[in-house]
């Protein structure tokens, strides 16, 4: 999502040293389609436990719920009542004026609202709490259940708050956690990095609690901008000199080795908020970033610089024409659409992924906040809307080809009237947090087996998974209905257990009526294979290849960008000088030839061949002039210009881009 906040680099943040053994799995190797769910990184991990202070009022089953009363209630409240997600009163009692803590025993799994009332029976204040199931084993290394947290921003220079975010994410059973970095706030001068920052403490805490950290940035320092080409909003544009990007990525890979295990080298570059880049710019940026990260840490997982949305068919064409697949190990997308739309929305991404895993690193639901900032509370209706959305979203995306799914977002986040957070301002839970924890437990290590469409009831959605609920290999059905309906499970299914959307036991029977609140049905391992399952979709066939240290780049003025066509505009009827560059990010000099492999009919690029030698970290300009007399029909058929180099052992770099006349 769009994040306008800019950060200054802190100078007095506590720094913790944490060493962890990291094993990179299958880095860059050709893999079978069946291996897409493999863990790209593995780390030591324990079963998460609560802390004595119980941050966020989150408890495990069997623990007494002991919460601190809100300050406004102390001395004013004379009674309390405990409500569930549907506002049913579960327990209630009295309070004397000296009470500052409330102890409630024998609560089951679920989400709770605790209200404090005065003598007039009016609510003075309220808080929330959660009781979660104890995980039976450490979170599986291949679990698809992940979360976006932006901890470094939401708890900037607040180590204690950062640690609480990490604790709460771990208790929810998530595998990966996504953070945020401001490059512009981090690196104030070339080749200079601060010693201790909010990013360091956040990464350390998250790694300490057994979370695999995915980091992302989407701005550049002022000293790296190009005002001539990018104008006033240049901090959100890619650095024009790719050597600046390469050096930064290399330094970050080295600095955070063992703590940050994966990087997205930009966020939503395809929209104007984050630079409005064309696909050729995104591919070139991706290549330089990949080479930098791998130079700093060969075992790091390098992700695609994630889209807003899932990319279009033109984006996919650009990825393929630029032969970008050797330069990413996961193909990353975002979505804020309805789960029923994922299958169609993700179609371009499945093709562009080229056999790599697909990660959806932001996926949320919009609900309008009903109170002012900073609390920005949701209505009861919207709290439940968010909570019920979670299992529907994860199940649908995993069927549509996603391998890791990150909910947006863990912390309280109010953007343009919309509240996205699973936690409230004080880090106490909304029902959605408990719904995420139910997934973390029941779909631990899940692989989608397929979709079951019951005959005669088009409203029902049923997805089958192989997972490890409570540490045991089982098949799990995730079932809900778009419209309330009566639909009993077939009697031929031998059901072990049924849980509701918050992970509460329903015995062995599904509800008489199925609605938008998902239920989890636990079956013996292998039982789901007996159902008529539609097979899940996957990333396209694996494309092999080796990354070349030589990267080719087109630089055009940002005003020439036409995002709807993924093209750059040039004047009609006159010759245009193009800014073409070649870089060598290898550790030895290379020599080779670059040729115009393809130009559409009526397009002329002069010269069409360059012989070049590049020293390590050298950039050279390729003088080029472009003209066109192509007809509209010619341009409509094919307007990709493609350059390819031949640098012997250093590979065959490619650059493909589109030009259209004004």
N, C-alpha and C positions, 0 to 999 in steps of 0.2 A: 504494500500500500504506500501511498504518498506520505512522506515524512519530511516536514519542512524544518524540523529542528536542527540547528547548527550547534556544534559543541566546541568549546575551547579545551585545550589539553590540560588536564590537571597536573599539578606538580607535587602534591603531598599525599597522593593516594597510597594506602598501605599496599605492599607488594608481597605476595606469598609465592614461595617456590614449591612447585609440585611436579614431581617426576612420575611419569606413567609409561608403561610399556605399550607401544603401539605396533600392531602388525597390519601392514597393508596387504589386502588380499586381491590377487588377480589384477594388479595395477597395469593397465594398458594392454592386457593380453586379450586374445580373441576368446570369447566365451560362447557357450551354447545358449540358445534362447531360454532353456529351462533354468539357467543359472542367474537370471536377472535379479532375483531376490537375495542373492548372496550378500553377506556383509562385506562392504568395501573396506571397512576398518573394524578391528576388534580390539577391545580394551579390557583390562581387569575390572570386574564389577561385582558388587555385593548386593544382597537383598536390602532395599532401602528401609530404614526405620525412622520413626519420628524422633524429634529432639525434645528434651525436657520442657522447653518453652512452648512447644507446639505452635510454630509460626503459622499464621493464617487460620488458627482454630481448626487445624486438620488433625484428626486422630485416626488410629487404627482400631479395627473391631476388637472389642474386649477391654479397651482403655476407657476410663472415666473421662467424660467430656468436662474439662475444667477450663472455664473461660474467664477472662478479665472483663468486668462490666465496663461499658462505655462511660466516659467521664460525666457526660450529661445525665446519666441515670443514677450515679452515686449520690445518695442523700435525698433523691427525689422519688425514685421508684419504690413501691411497696410490694410489687408482685411481678412475676414473670410468666411467660408462656412460651412453649416450644412448638413450632409449626413445621410441617413438612412442605414438600415442593408444591402441593396443592392447597396449602394454607389450612390444612386440618390440624387442630390442636392435639398434640401428642402427649404433652405433659404440661403442668403448671404448678406454681407454688408461690410462697410469700418471700419477702426480702426484708431484713431489718436494716436500719439506717447505717449500721457499721459494715454491712456486706460490701465487699469489693470484687469478690470472685464467686462465680456460680459453678457448682459441681453437679453434673447430671450423669447418673450411672445407667448402665445397661441399655445403651442406644444401639440400634442396628445400623447396617450400612445405609447411607443416604445423605441427603443435604437437609440442613435445618436452618430455620430462621428463629432467632431468640428475641422476643420483644419484652421491653421493660415498661411497666405501667405505673402511673401515679394513683393517688387516692380517687381521682375521678374516672379511673379506668381508661385513661388516655395514654397512648404510646409516647413515652418520653424519648426513647431512643431504641435502636435495635442493632443486632449484629448477626453474623451467620457462622455456621460451622459445618464440618463434613466428617463423616466416619467412612473410612475406606477399608476394603478387604486387605489383609496382609498378603503380599505377594509370596507365592510358594517357592520361587526361585528368582535368581537375578534376571533382569530384562534380557530376553534373547538378543543376540547380536544382530539378527536379521529382522527384528520386529519392524513393521511398517509404521508404528504409532509414534509420531514425532510432534514437536510443537515449536512455534515461533515465539520468542520471548523478548528480543531486543533488550536484553538485560543491561547492557552497557549504557543504554540511553534512559531506560525507565528507572534505573537506579544509578544514575551517573554520580561517580565519586561517593557512593554510599555502600561500602563493603558489606555491612550487616544486611541491608535490603537485598543486595545481590545474592548473598548466601541463602536468604529465605526463598528467593525465586528458584534457585538451584534445588533446594530441599523439596519444594512443592512439586517441581517438575519430576524429580526422581520418584517421589511417592506416587505420582500418577502413572508410573510405568512407561515413560517415554524413552525412546532410544536415542534420537538426535534432537538437539535444541539449536535454534537459529538465533544468532545475535546480530548486532549492527555496529558498523564502524564509520566514522567520518574521517576520510583520508585528509580532507582539508583541515580539520581540527587536530589531527594527529601529527602531521609532518609540516611544521611551519617553515622549514627551509630545506633546500636540497641537501641530501646526504646527511641530514641530522634527524635523529629520532629521540624522543623523550625517554627517560629511564623507566618511569612508573606512570601508568595511566589507568583510567577506569576500565579500559579494554583488558588490561593485564589481570586485574583482580577478578573481573567477571569470568574470564577464560579459566583462571585457576580454580575458582569455586565450582564452576560447571563440570570441569574435568574431575575434581575431587569427589563429586557426588555421582560419578559414573555416567555422565552425560557426554555424548559425542557432539562436539561443537561444530556447527556450520556458520561461517562468518561471511558477511557481505558488506560492500561499500557502494556509494553512488555519488560521490563528489570528488573533486580534486583540489589541491592547494592553489592559492592565487598565483604563486610563482610558476605553476605548471600550465596556466591557461594561455590561450591565444586570442587576444581581444580582436585582432584584425579579422580572423576567420569566424569567431564564435560570438562576438558582440558582448552585451552586458550580462547575459545569463550563462556565462562561460564556465562557471564552477561546476555546472551540471553536465558539461560536455566531456567526452573522453579526452585525455591528453593527446595532443596532436603528435608529439614526439613519442613514439612507442617505447623508446629506451627509458623514459621516465616511468612508464607503467611497468616495464620489465623489472627495473631495479626495485620498485616498491614491492611488487609481488614476491620477488626473491627474498627481500628483507623480511617480509611478513611470514613467509614460509619458514624461515630460519628462526625468527623470534618466537613464534608460537608452536614450534614443533613439540608434539606430545600433548598440546592443550587444544589447539584448533586443528581439526582433522580434515576439514573440507572448506573450500572457498568458492563463492560465486563472485566473479570479478566485476560485477555491476548489478544494479537492481533496476529492472523495468526500463532499460535503455530505449525501448521502442516507443515510449510515450513522451510527450513534450515536457512533462514535469521533471523527468530525469534525463533530459538532453535531446530527445527526439531524434534518435540515430537511425540511419538506414541499415538494412541487413548486411551490406558489404562492410560498413563501419563496424558493426557488431562482430562479424566474423574475423576481421583483421585484429580488432581489440582482443578477441578471445584467444587468438593464436599467440600474440605477444604475452598475454597474461599467463597462459598455460606454460609457455617456455620459462617464464620467470619463476613461477611457483615450483616447477619441477627442478629448476636449477638450485633452488633453496632447500627443497625437500622432495626427493624423488618418490617418496611413499605417500605424499599428500594426495587427497582426492580433489581433482579440479573439475568443477561443475560448469555447465553452460551459464553465461551471464543472463540471468533469468528474465523472461518476458513478463510484462503486464498482460494477463491472459495466457493463452497457450500458443500464440503465434498463428500466422495466417499461411495460406498456401504459398504466397510470395516469400514469406520468411523461410519456409521449408525449401523452396526452390533456391534461395540464396545460400542456405547452409550447404546444400548439395553441390551447387555450381562452384562454390568456394572450397569444396572438399575439406570441410571443417571438422569432420568426425574424428580424426586422430587427436584433436585438441580439446576434447571434453570426455569425461568419464561418466557423467550423468547429464541428462538433458532436463533442464529445470523450467517449470511453468508455474503460473498462478491462476486461480479461478475464484470468482465470487458469484458464480451462476448457480442455478438450481441443479441438484445432483442428477436429475433426469437429462440434463443437457450435456453432461460430461462426455458421453460417448461420442457425440458429434464434435464438441468443442476440442477434444484432444486429438482428433484425427490428424491434423497437420503435424502435431508433436510426435505421434507414433511413427510417422514416416521419417521425420528429420532426426529422430534419436539414433537411427542407424545401428540398432542392436544394443544400445546402451540403456541402463535403467532410467526410468522417468521419475523425477522427483517433483512433487507439487509442494513448493516451499512457502506458499501463502494460500490458505483456503479458509474463508470465513463466511459469516452471514451478517447481513446488515440489520441492525435494530436501533431505532431512534432513542436516544437518551431522554429521560423524563425529568431529570433534575440538573441544575447547573454544575459546571466544573467546580472543584476537581473530582467530585464523586461520580457525577454523570450516571446515575442509577437507571436501571431498566425497569419497566413495568413487570408485574408477575407474568403476564402473557408473553412478553418478549424474552424474559429469562427462560421460560420453558421452550419457546421457539428456538433459542440458541442451543439449549441442551439436547433437544430432540433432533436437531439438525446434525449433530456431530456424528453419530453412528451411521446415519443415512449417507452423509458426505464421504466418510472413509470407505464404507462398503462399495459405494458407487464408483469412486475413483479407482480403487484397487481392481475392480472388474474392467474399468475402461483403460487399463494399462499402466497405472501408476504403481511404483514400487515402494516409495516412501512418501508419507503424507504428513505435512506440518500444518496444524491448525493455527489460524491467525486470530487471536493472539493470547498469550498467557496473562499478561498484566493488564490493568485498567487502561484502556486507550480510547479516547474520545476524539474522533476526526470528522469534521463537517457534520455535526449533530448526531453522528452514528457512534454507538458504543460497541466495540469489538471484543472486549476483554473477558476472560474466564474468571479473573479475580477482580475484586473491588479495589478501591483506592488504597485501603489499608491491608491489602493482600488476603483478606478473608474471601471465601469462595462464593461464586455464583453456582447455580445448579450445573452449568456447563462444565465446570471443573470436575465435578463428580462423574459426569457423563464421560469425560475424557479418561478418567481413571478406570471406569468400567471397561472401556475399550483396551486400555493398556494392560488390563488383567485378562480379559476374555479373548482378545485378538492378539495376544502376545505371540510374536513370531509367525503371524498369519500369512498364508498364501491363498490367493483366491482360486477356488475350484470351478466356479461358474455361477451362472444366474438361473434360477428356477422360476419359470412363469407358469403359475397354476392355471389350468384350463377353466374357463368360465368366470374368471375374476381378474379383470385387467387392472384393478386398483392395487392388488397385492404386489409387493416387491420382496423377493427372497434371494439372498446371495449366500453361497456356501463357501466355507473356508476350512482349511486345515491349519490348526493353531495349537497353542499350549495353554488353555485356560487352567489356572491353578496348578501349573507345572506338569500337566498330563497331556499327551498327544491325543487330540480329539478333533472331530468335525464339528463346526459351528455354523448354524444358520442365523443370519441377521434378517429379521422380517419386520415389515411395516406396511401400511397402506396409505395411499395418497388421499383416499376418502374412507371414512370409517366403514367397516364392512365386517360381516360374520364370515369367518373362514377357519375351520378347524384343521389341524394337521392330519395328514393321512394316518390311519390306525396302524399301517404297516411300519411306521417309523418308531423305533424304540428310543424314547427320549430319556436321557439321564437327568437333565435339569433344565430349567428355564429361568432367565433373569430379565428384569426390566431394563430400561434405558439408563438407569443409575446403578445397575449391578445388584439390585435387590432380588432375593430369591422369590420365585413364583411357584415353587414346587416343581412338578413335572408337566404342568399344563399351561398352554398359552392362554391368554385372555379370551373370553368369549367373543369380544370384538377387537379387531385389529385396527389401529389408527396410526397417526403420524409419530407416535412414540415407539421406537424400535424395541423389539424383544430379541433376546439371544437364546437360541435353542441348542443345547449341548447333546451331541450324538457320539456314539462309539466311532473311533477312527475307521474310516472307510465307508461308513453308512451313507454319506452324502453322494457317493459315486453311484448309488442305486437310483438316484433321482435323474429325471431328464434335464440335465444341465446344459445350458448354452455356454460354450467355452469362453473364458475371459480373453480380452484383446491384449496384444503384446506390442512391444517395440518392433519395428521392421527388421528385416534380416541384417545380421551383423556385417558391417563393412570394415575391412582391415585397413592397414596403412600405418605409416610411421610419420610422426611430426617432423617437418623440416625446420632447421634453425633459421632458414631464410624466410622472411615475411615481406610480402608486397602490400603496398598501401596506396589508396587514392585519397587525396585531401581536397575537398571542395568547400566553398563558403557555406556556412550553415543556412544562409538565406536561400540557397539553391535546393534545399531538401524538399522533396515531395513524399511525405510518409505514406500517403494512400497508394502510391505506385512503387514505393521502395526504390526511388530513383533520385537523381540529381538533374536539375534543369540547366540547359546551356542555351545560348542565343541561337535563334534560327537564322540560317543563311550566312553565317560568318564562322571563321575559324576560332577555336578556343584553345588556349593553353591549359593543359591538364597537369596537376601536381601529383606525379607518380613517384613513389619512393621504394627502395629496396633496403632491407635491414639484414644484418647478420648477427644473430644471437648465439652463435656457436663460439667455441673456444679456440678456433683456428680459422685462418683465412680461407675463403672459398672463391672459386671462379666459375662462371657459367654464362649461359645465354637465356635471355627472357624474350619470348615471342608473343605476338598477338595470335592466340590459338583460334579465336573466333570473334568476328564482328558481324553484326546484322547487315543485310543488304542495304546499301546506301550510306553506311557508316565507314568513315575512314580515320584511322589512327596512324599518324606519321611521327617517327619511324614505326615500323612494325617488328623491330628486332633490336635488342641491346646486348652487347657483350660487357660483362662487368666483373670486377674483382672487389670483394668486400673483406676488410679486416674484421676481427672480432669486435662487436659492438659498434660497427660503423654503419652509417646511413648514407646512401647516395641517391641523388635525384635522377630520375629517368626523364629526360626532356621529351615532351610529347605534345602534339597538336591534334585536335579533333575537329572534324567537320562532317556534315551530313546533308545528303539530298534525298533521304529516304522518304517514301510516301507514307501516309497514315496507315495504310494496310500493311506495309512492310514493318513498321514500328510495332503494330499491334501483334504481329506474329512472333517476333523474337527481337528483343532489344537488350540482350545481355552481351556485354563485351567481356571477353575472357582472355587473361594473360596467364602464361605458364612458363616457369623457369625450368632449366635443367642444370643442376649443380652437382652432377655425379653422385658421390656418396652423401652429399648434403641434401639430396632429395629434389623433388619437383614441386616447388611452391606454386600456388594458384591464387589469382585475384579475379573475381567476377563482379561486375557492377552494371547498373542501368543508367543510361542517360536519356533524357527526354527534352525536346525543344520547348521553349517558353511560348 
